[in-house]
């Protein structure tokens, strides 16, 4: 049995030519305007495989943030993920935090602008997930992520793998 080195390069490479037509990106953002609340919209990934889910999301939010430099996520919600993700020649830092709210992901652009998204569990039922997405993307919504999910009827799921 050999042991792995303590520090290893964990960069995942993804080409810009990812076929997003197979699964539509399930993302709703609040309008670009001053708004209130704890989240800027909602994202309903199709799996808990962060490296597979992020390319489409990063491409979609680049309209608002420009280049994306960093994604902070709840390590207890997602499976294992690399420290970095290479997308179209750019490297995006990924940081998993055990203490982060499992219902959110934070995406930071090159100029330090940030988008905070409610993350709807992939296994959520369609109607409830749609309600949560609508609530989170409403310009008037100022509820906490867990309250948005509960109000929409999204059941708590086992977030640890």
LOVO-164566 format. One record per atom (N, C-alpha, C): residue number from 1; residue in one letter; atom name; y, x, z. Coordinates in steps of 0.02 Angstrom, whole numbers. Atoms other than C-alpha are relative to their C-alpha. Layout:
<NUM "a" "CA" <Y X Z>>
...
END
This chain:
<1 "x" "N" <-59 42 0>>
<1 "x" "CA" <0 0 0>>
<1 "x" "C" <61 44 0>>
<2 "x" "N" <-63 -38 2>>
<2 "x" "CA" <171 68 -47>>
<2 "x" "C" <56 -46 23>>
<3 "x" "N" <-56 41 -21>>
<3 "x" "CA" <332 12 28>>
<3 "x" "C" <57 6 -50>>
<4 "x" "N" <-57 0 45>>
<4 "x" "CA" <484 -35 -72>>
<4 "x" "C" <57 39 30>>
<5 "x" "N" <-59 -33 -27>>
<5 "x" "CA" <641 69 -56>>
<5 "x" "C" <45 -51 35>>
<6 "x" "N" <-43 45 -38>>
<6 "x" "CA" <763 -5 68>>
<6 "x" "C" <56 -28 -43>>
<7 "x" "N" <-54 23 43>>
<7 "x" "CA" <903 -13 -60>>
<7 "x" "C" <-22 6 -72>>
<8 "x" "N" <22 -3 69>>
<8 "x" "CA" <860 -58 -237>>
<8 "x" "C" <49 -36 -45>>
<9 "x" "N" <-43 33 48>>
<9 "x" "CA" <952 -110 -393>>
<9 "x" "C" <-30 -67 -15>>
<10 "x" "N" <25 67 12>>
<10 "x" "CA" <934 -296 -404>>
<10 "x" "C" <49 -36 -46>>
<11 "x" "N" <-43 31 50>>
<11 "x" "CA" <1031 -340 -560>>
<11 "x" "C" <-43 -40 -47>>
<12 "x" "N" <35 42 48>>
<12 "x" "CA" <971 -484 -666>>
<12 "x" "C" <43 -1 -64>>
<13 "x" "N" <-37 4 63>>
<13 "x" "CA" <1020 -480 -850>>
<13 "x" "C" <-12 -67 -33>>
<14 "x" "N" <4 64 34>>
<14 "x" "CA" <1058 -640 -941>>
<14 "x" "C" <46 6 -61>>
<15 "x" "N" <-41 -4 60>>
<15 "x" "CA" <1120 -650 -1119>>
<15 "x" "C" <45 -61 -5>>
<16 "x" "N" <-47 55 8>>
<16 "x" "CA" <1266 -759 -1168>>
<16 "x" "C" <-29 -55 -43>>
<17 "x" "N" <31 49 44>>
<17 "x" "CA" <1154 -848 -1292>>
<17 "x" "C" <-49 -45 35>>
<18 "x" "N" <46 44 -37>>
<18 "x" "CA" <1068 -951 -1157>>
<18 "x" "C" <3 -70 -32>>
<19 "x" "N" <3 66 30>>
<19 "x" "CA" <1011 -1116 -1230>>
<19 "x" "C" <11 -53 53>>
<20 "x" "N" <-17 50 -50>>
<20 "x" "CA" <1102 -1242 -1123>>
<20 "x" "C" <-15 -71 -24>>
<21 "x" "N" <12 66 27>>
<21 "x" "CA" <1053 -1386 -1236>>
<21 "x" "C" <-63 -32 29>>
<22 "x" "N" <61 28 -28>>
<22 "x" "CA" <884 -1405 -1153>>
<22 "x" "C" <14 -40 63>>
<23 "x" "N" <-19 36 -60>>
<23 "x" "CA" <961 -1457 -989>>
<23 "x" "C" <76 0 5>>
<24 "x" "N" <-72 5 -5>>
<24 "x" "CA" <1139 -1520 -981>>
<24 "x" "C" <23 23 69>>
<25 "x" "N" <-28 -22 -64>>
<25 "x" "CA" <1245 -1439 -847>>
<25 "x" "C" <27 -61 37>>
<26 "x" "N" <-22 57 -40>>
<26 "x" "CA" <1272 -1565 -709>>
<26 "x" "C" <55 24 48>>
<27 "x" "N" <-58 -26 -36>>
<27 "x" "CA" <1446 -1520 -649>>
<27 "x" "C" <57 -49 -10>>
<28 "x" "N" <-61 40 4>>
<28 "x" "CA" <1599 -1624 -608>>
<28 "x" "C" <52 34 44>>
<29 "x" "N" <-55 -32 -36>>
<29 "x" "CA" <1765 -1547 -557>>
<29 "x" "C" <57 -49 10>>
<30 "x" "N" <-61 38 -10>>
<30 "x" "CA" <1921 -1624 -484>>
<30 "x" "C" <48 20 -56>>
<31 "x" "N" <-50 -17 50>>
<31 "x" "CA" <2066 -1631 -607>>
<31 "x" "C" <40 62 21>>
<32 "x" "N" <-42 -58 -15>>
<32 "x" "CA" <2172 -1474 -621>>
<32 "x" "C" <68 -27 22>>
<33 "x" "N" <-62 24 -30>>
<33 "x" "CA" <2313 -1526 -506>>
<33 "x" "C" <-5 13 74>>
<34 "x" "N" <6 -7 -73>>
<34 "x" "CA" <2357 -1507 -325>>
<34 "x" "C" <-46 -55 27>>
<35 "x" "N" <45 49 -29>>
<35 "x" "CA" <2219 -1591 -230>>
<35 "x" "C" <-16 21 72>>
<36 "x" "N" <17 -14 -69>>
<36 "x" "CA" <2151 -1600 -56>>
<36 "x" "C" <-76 -1 6>>
<37 "x" "N" <71 5 -13>>
<37 "x" "CA" <1982 -1584 21>>
<37 "x" "C" <-34 67 9>>
<38 "x" "N" <40 -59 -15>>
<38 "x" "CA" <1844 -1462 58>>
<38 "x" "C" <-36 28 -61>>
<39 "x" "N" <33 -23 61>>
<39 "x" "CA" <1768 -1452 -116>>
<39 "x" "C" <42 -18 -61>>
<40 "x" "N" <-36 10 63>>
<40 "x" "CA" <1834 -1442 -293>>
<40 "x" "C" <-41 -39 -51>>
<41 "x" "N" <45 37 44>>
<41 "x" "CA" <1690 -1540 -367>>
<41 "x" "C" <-71 6 24>>
<42 "x" "N" <71 -2 -19>>
<42 "x" "CA" <1501 -1549 -369>>
<42 "x" "C" <-41 28 -57>>
<43 "x" "N" <47 -29 46>>
<43 "x" "CA" <1358 -1460 -452>>
<43 "x" "C" <-70 -22 21>>
<44 "x" "N" <68 23 -13>>
<44 "x" "CA" <1181 -1530 -466>>
<44 "x" "C" <-47 43 -42>>
<45 "x" "N" <45 -44 37>>
<45 "x" "CA" <1067 -1387 -518>>
<45 "x" "C" <-68 -33 -11>>
<46 "x" "N" <66 29 15>>
<46 "x" "CA" <897 -1424 -593>>
<46 "x" "C" <-56 34 38>>
<47 "x" "N" <51 -36 -39>>
<47 "x" "CA" <805 -1297 -483>>
<47 "x" "C" <35 39 55>>
<48 "x" "N" <-27 -45 -52>>
<48 "x" "CA" <827 -1179 -335>>
<48 "x" "C" <-5 73 -22>>
<49 "x" "N" <3 -68 28>>
<49 "x" "CA" <814 -1027 -448>>
<49 "x" "C" <70 20 -21>>
<50 "x" "N" <-71 -15 11>>
<50 "x" "CA" <992 -962 -434>>
<50 "x" "C" <13 41 -63>>
<51 "x" "N" <-14 -38 61>>
<51 "x" "CA" <982 -829 -571>>
<51 "x" "C" <-6 -41 -64>>
<52 "x" "N" <9 42 59>>
<52 "x" "CA" <923 -961 -695>>
<52 "x" "C" <55 -53 -4>>
<53 "x" "N" <-50 54 -2>>
<53 "x" "CA" <1053 -1090 -641>>
<53 "x" "C" <72 24 -11>>
<54 "x" "N" <-69 -23 1>>
<54 "x" "CA" <1209 -982 -633>>
<54 "x" "C" <32 11 -68>>
<55 "x" "N" <-36 -14 63>>
<55 "x" "CA" <1242 -933 -815>>
<55 "x" "C" <39 -60 -27>>
<56 "x" "N" <-36 58 25>>
<56 "x" "CA" <1288 -1109 -869>>
<56 "x" "C" <58 -20 44>>
<57 "x" "N" <-53 17 -47>>
<57 "x" "CA" <1389 -1141 -712>>
<57 "x" "C" <59 48 -7>>
<58 "x" "N" <-53 -51 6>>
<58 "x" "CA" <1486 -978 -728>>
<58 "x" "C" <39 -10 -65>>
<59 "x" "N" <-33 12 64>>
<59 "x" "CA" <1522 -1013 -910>>
<59 "x" "C" <46 -61 4>>
<60 "x" "N" <-39 61 -5>>
<60 "x" "CA" <1585 -1188 -867>>
<60 "x" "C" <63 8 42>>
<61 "x" "N" <-59 -8 -43>>
<61 "x" "CA" <1703 -1135 -728>>
<61 "x" "C" <47 55 -23>>
<62 "x" "N" <-43 -54 26>>
<62 "x" "CA" <1773 -988 -826>>
<62 "x" "C" <64 -29 -30>>
<63 "x" "N" <-61 32 26>>
<63 "x" "CA" <1897 -1111 -905>>
<63 "x" "C" <53 -3 54>>
<64 "x" "N" <-49 5 -55>>
<64 "x" "CA" <1978 -1128 -734>>
<64 "x" "C" <13 67 35>>
<65 "x" "N" <-7 -62 -39>>
<65 "x" "CA" <1947 -957 -657>>
<65 "x" "C" <10 62 -43>>
<66 "x" "N" <3 -61 41>>
<66 "x" "CA" <1944 -840 -805>>
<66 "x" "C" <-66 33 13>>
<67 "x" "N" <63 -34 -13>>
<67 "x" "CA" <1813 -708 -778>>
<67 "x" "C" <-21 -12 73>>
<68 "x" "N" <28 11 -67>>
<68 "x" "CA" <1701 -742 -629>>
<68 "x" "C" <-25 67 26>>
<69 "x" "N" <20 -64 -30>>
<69 "x" "CA" <1678 -593 -513>>
<69 "x" "C" <-53 -7 55>>
<70 "x" "N" <43 4 -59>>
<70 "x" "CA" <1581 -663 -366>>
<70 "x" "C" <-23 -72 12>>
<71 "x" "N" <27 65 -21>>
<71 "x" "CA" <1469 -807 -312>>
<71 "x" "C" <-30 10 69>>
<72 "x" "N" <26 -1 -68>>
<72 "x" "CA" <1435 -837 -128>>
<72 "x" "C" <-40 -64 10>>
<73 "x" "N" <46 57 -5>>
<73 "x" "CA" <1288 -951 -89>>
<73 "x" "C" <-37 3 66>>
<74 "x" "N" <40 4 -61>>
<74 "x" "CA" <1182 -1008 57>>
<74 "x" "C" <-70 26 -15>>
<75 "x" "N" <66 -29 13>>
<75 "x" "CA" <1028 -897 60>>
<75 "x" "C" <-57 -44 25>>
<76 "x" "N" <52 45 -25>>
<76 "x" "CA" <933 -1031 156>>
<76 "x" "C" <-15 -57 -49>>
<77 "x" "N" <9 54 48>>
<77 "x" "CA" <953 -1154 11>>
<77 "x" "C" <-37 24 -62>>
<78 "x" "N" <25 -27 63>>
<78 "x" "CA" <909 -1043 -137>>
<78 "x" "C" <-59 47 13>>
<79 "x" "N" <53 -50 -3>>
<79 "x" "CA" <758 -935 -173>>
<79 "x" "C" <31 69 -1>>
<80 "x" "N" <-27 -67 2>>
<80 "x" "CA" <775 -749 -182>>
<80 "x" "C" <42 9 -63>>
<81 "x" "N" <-46 -12 56>>
<81 "x" "CA" <915 -688 -295>>
<81 "x" "C" <21 73 1>>
<82 "x" "N" <-23 -69 2>>
<82 "x" "CA" <976 -520 -354>>
<82 "x" "C" <70 7 31>>
<83 "x" "N" <-67 -12 -27>>
<83 "x" "CA" <1135 -439 -287>>
<83 "x" "C" <53 -8 -54>>
<84 "x" "N" <-46 5 57>>
<84 "x" "CA" <1213 -445 -460>>
<84 "x" "C" <-34 -36 -57>>
<85 "x" "N" <24 34 59>>
<85 "x" "CA" <1197 -545 -618>>
<85 "x" "C" <42 24 -58>>
<86 "x" "N" <-38 -23 59>>
<86 "x" "CA" <1245 -474 -787>>
<86 "x" "C" <2 -55 -51>>
<87 "x" "N" <-11 54 48>>
<87 "x" "CA" <1318 -602 -905>>
<87 "x" "C" <47 24 -55>>
<88 "x" "N" <-42 -20 56>>
<88 "x" "CA" <1382 -553 -1076>>
<88 "x" "C" <37 65 10>>
<89 "x" "N" <-31 -65 -11>>
<89 "x" "CA" <1418 -375 -1024>>
<89 "x" "C" <42 4 64>>
<90 "x" "N" <-37 -1 -63>>
<90 "x" "CA" <1506 -424 -862>>
<90 "x" "C" <-49 -7 58>>
<91 "x" "N" <42 4 -59>>
<91 "x" "CA" <1432 -406 -689>>
<91 "x" "C" <33 -47 50>>
<92 "x" "N" <-22 47 -51>>
<92 "x" "CA" <1448 -548 -564>>
<92 "x" "C" <-37 17 64>>
<93 "x" "N" <31 -15 -65>>
<93 "x" "CA" <1417 -504 -381>>
<93 "x" "C" <-26 -65 30>>
<94 "x" "N" <30 58 -35>>
<94 "x" "CA" <1300 -625 -290>>
<94 "x" "C" <-9 19 73>>
<95 "x" "N" <6 -13 -71>>
<95 "x" "CA" <1308 -638 -102>>
<95 "x" "C" <-30 -60 35>>
<96 "x" "N" <33 53 -37>>
<96 "x" "CA" <1185 -742 -4>>
<96 "x" "C" <13 8 75>>
<97 "x" "N" <-15 -1 -72>>
<97 "x" "CA" <1238 -786 173>>
<97 "x" "C" <-40 -54 35>>
<98 "x" "N" <41 48 -37>>
<98 "x" "CA" <1122 -870 297>>
<98 "x" "C" <45 -49 38>>
<99 "x" "N" <-44 43 -40>>
<99 "x" "CA" <1271 -942 393>>
<99 "x" "C" <43 -47 -42>>
<100 "x" "N" <-41 42 43>>
<100 "x" "CA" <1353 -1024 242>>
<100 "x" "C" <-28 -71 -2>>
<101 "x" "N" <19 71 7>>
<101 "x" "CA" <1350 -1214 229>>
<101 "x" "C" <-48 -6 -59>>
<102 "x" "N" <50 4 54>>
<102 "x" "CA" <1193 -1251 127>>
<102 "x" "C" <21 -48 -55>>
<103 "x" "N" <-22 49 49>>
<103 "x" "CA" <1286 -1388 35>>
<103 "x" "C" <56 26 -45>>
<104 "x" "N" <-56 -26 40>>
<104 "x" "CA" <1414 -1272 -47>>
<104 "x" "C" <-18 66 -34>>
<105 "x" "N" <1 -65 33>>
<105 "x" "CA" <1434 -1127 -165>>
<105 "x" "C" <73 17 -15>>
<106 "x" "N" <-69 -22 11>>
<106 "x" "CA" <1595 -1025 -183>>
<106 "x" "C" <1 49 -59>>
<107 "x" "N" <-5 -40 60>>
<107 "x" "CA" <1644 -950 -350>>
<107 "x" "C" <70 29 -4>>
<108 "x" "N" <-66 -32 0>>
<108 "x" "CA" <1785 -822 -359>>
<108 "x" "C" <12 34 -67>>
<109 "x" "N" <-20 -30 63>>
<109 "x" "CA" <1877 -768 -515>>
<109 "x" "C" <33 67 12>>
<110 "x" "N" <-30 -67 -3>>
<110 "x" "CA" <1954 -599 -555>>
<110 "x" "C" <67 2 34>>
<111 "x" "N" <-66 1 -33>>
<111 "x" "CA" <2125 -652 -490>>
<111 "x" "C" <-4 -31 70>>
<112 "x" "N" <14 25 -67>>
<112 "x" "CA" <2047 -712 -325>>
<112 "x" "C" <7 -76 7>>
<113 "x" "N" <4 73 -4>>
<113 "x" "CA" <2061 -897 -369>>
<113 "x" "C" <-72 -18 14>>
<114 "x" "N" <67 18 -21>>
<114 "x" "CA" <1911 -988 -299>>
<114 "x" "C" <-12 -74 -12>>
<115 "x" "N" <23 69 6>>
<115 "x" "CA" <1814 -1146 -335>>
<115 "x" "C" <-57 -8 51>>
<116 "x" "N" <52 17 -48>>
<116 "x" "CA" <1710 -1222 -195>>
<116 "x" "C" <-34 -63 -24>>
<117 "x" "N" <37 57 26>>
<117 "x" "CA" <1574 -1339 -253>>
<117 "x" "C" <-51 -26 49>>
<118 "x" "N" <54 33 -35>>
<118 "x" "CA" <1464 -1464 -166>>
<118 "x" "C" <-63 13 -41>>
<119 "x" "N" <63 -10 35>>
<119 "x" "CA" <1284 -1420 -211>>
<119 "x" "C" <-46 -58 19>>
<120 "x" "N" <46 56 -10>>
<120 "x" "CA" <1172 -1571 -231>>
<120 "x" "C" <-71 27 -9>>
<121 "x" "N" <68 -26 7>>
<121 "x" "CA" <988 -1530 -201>>
<121 "x" "C" <-32 -22 -66>>
<122 "x" "N" <30 16 65>>
<122 "x" "CA" <892 -1523 -365>>
<122 "x" "C" <-47 -60 3>>
<123 "x" "N" <48 54 -6>>
<123 "x" "CA" <765 -1647 -299>>
<123 "x" "C" <31 -67 19>>
<124 "x" "N" <-34 63 -16>>
<124 "x" "CA" <896 -1781 -260>>
<124 "x" "C" <-13 -51 -55>>
<125 "x" "N" <9 54 48>>
<125 "x" "CA" <874 -1949 -344>>
<125 "x" "C" <63 -11 -40>>
<126 "x" "N" <-55 6 47>>
<126 "x" "CA" <984 -1986 -494>>
<126 "x" "C" <60 -40 22>>
<127 "x" "N" <-56 43 -18>>
<127 "x" "CA" <1090 -2131 -431>>
<127 "x" "C" <39 29 59>>
<128 "x" "N" <-33 -29 -59>>
<128 "x" "CA" <1126 -2049 -263>>
<128 "x" "C" <37 64 -19>>
<129 "x" "N" <-33 -62 22>>
<129 "x" "CA" <1165 -1882 -345>>
<129 "x" "C" <62 -16 -41>>
<130 "x" "N" <-59 20 39>>
<130 "x" "CA" <1283 -1968 -467>>
<130 "x" "C" <56 -24 46>>
<131 "x" "N" <-51 22 -47>>
<131 "x" "CA" <1373 -2051 -322>>
<131 "x" "C" <32 59 37>>
<132 "x" "N" <-26 -59 -34>>
<132 "x" "CA" <1389 -1884 -232>>
<132 "x" "C" <45 40 -47>>
<133 "x" "N" <-42 -37 48>>
<133 "x" "CA" <1457 -1801 -390>>
<133 "x" "C" <66 -35 -10>>
<134 "x" "N" <-62 38 9>>
<134 "x" "CA" <1584 -1940 -414>>
<134 "x" "C" <44 7 62>>
<135 "x" "N" <-39 -7 -62>>
<135 "x" "CA" <1638 -1930 -232>>
<135 "x" "C" <32 69 6>>
<136 "x" "N" <-25 -68 -7>>
<136 "x" "CA" <1656 -1741 -231>>
<136 "x" "C" <54 17 -51>>
<137 "x" "N" <-49 -16 52>>
<137 "x" "CA" <1756 -1739 -392>>
<137 "x" "C" <61 -47 0>>
<138 "x" "N" <-57 45 -6>>
<138 "x" "CA" <1875 -1878 -340>>
<138 "x" "C" <60 39 28>>
<139 "x" "N" <-59 -37 -23>>
<139 "x" "CA" <2052 -1807 -321>>
<139 "x" "C" <20 -16 72>>
<140 "x" "N" <-19 21 -67>>
<140 "x" "CA" <2073 -1903 -158>>
<140 "x" "C" <-51 18 54>>
<141 "x" "N" <54 -14 -48>>
<141 "x" "CA" <1911 -1844 -76>>
<141 "x" "C" <19 58 45>>
<142 "x" "N" <-11 -54 -48>>
<142 "x" "CA" <1939 -1744 82>>
<142 "x" "C" <-56 4 52>>
<143 "x" "N" <57 0 -46>>
<143 "x" "CA" <1768 -1768 162>>
<143 "x" "C" <-37 67 -1>>
<144 "x" "N" <42 -60 -4>>
<144 "x" "CA" <1655 -1627 219>>
<144 "x" "C" <-61 -9 -46>>
<145 "x" "N" <57 5 46>>
<145 "x" "CA" <1509 -1587 101>>
<145 "x" "C" <-57 -43 26>>
<146 "x" "N" <56 39 -27>>
<146 "x" "CA" <1376 -1658 217>>
<146 "x" "C" <16 -75 2>>
<147 "x" "N" <-20 71 -1>>
<147 "x" "CA" <1474 -1821 233>>
<147 "x" "C" <-1 -30 -70>>
<148 "x" "N" <3 25 69>>
<148 "x" "CA" <1489 -1837 44>>
<148 "x" "C" <-72 -16 -19>>
<149 "x" "N" <71 11 16>>
<149 "x" "CA" <1301 -1819 26>>
<149 "x" "C" <-27 -60 38>>
<150 "x" "N" <25 56 -40>>
<150 "x" "CA" <1264 -1940 168>>
<150 "x" "C" <27 -66 -25>>
<151 "x" "N" <-30 62 25>>
<151 "x" "CA" <1385 -2071 103>>
<151 "x" "C" <-31 -21 -66>>
<152 "x" "N" <30 14 66>>
<152 "x" "CA" <1307 -2058 -70>>
<152 "x" "C" <-74 -19 6>>
<153 "x" "N" <71 15 -9>>
<153 "x" "CA" <1132 -2078 2>>
<153 "x" "C" <-46 56 -21>>
<154 "x" "N" <43 -57 16>>
<154 "x" "CA" <1070 -1904 -40>>
<154 "x" "C" <-34 21 65>>
<155 "x" "N" <38 -18 -59>>
<155 "x" "CA" <932 -1866 83>>
<155 "x" "C" <2 74 13>>
<156 "x" "N" <6 -71 -18>>
<156 "x" "CA" <927 -1703 177>>
<156 "x" "C" <-69 23 -21>>
<157 "x" "N" <64 -27 22>>
<157 "x" "CA" <791 -1595 105>>
<157 "x" "C" <-14 64 36>>
<158 "x" "N" <18 -64 -29>>
<158 "x" "CA" <697 -1446 167>>
<158 "x" "C" <33 55 -41>>
<159 "x" "N" <-37 -50 38>>
<159 "x" "CA" <812 -1305 118>>
<159 "x" "C" <-33 69 5>>
<160 "x" "N" <35 -64 -5>>
<160 "x" "CA" <700 -1163 175>>
<160 "x" "C" <-63 -3 -42>>
<161 "x" "N" <58 -1 44>>
<161 "x" "CA" <567 -1111 53>>
<161 "x" "C" <-62 20 37>>
END
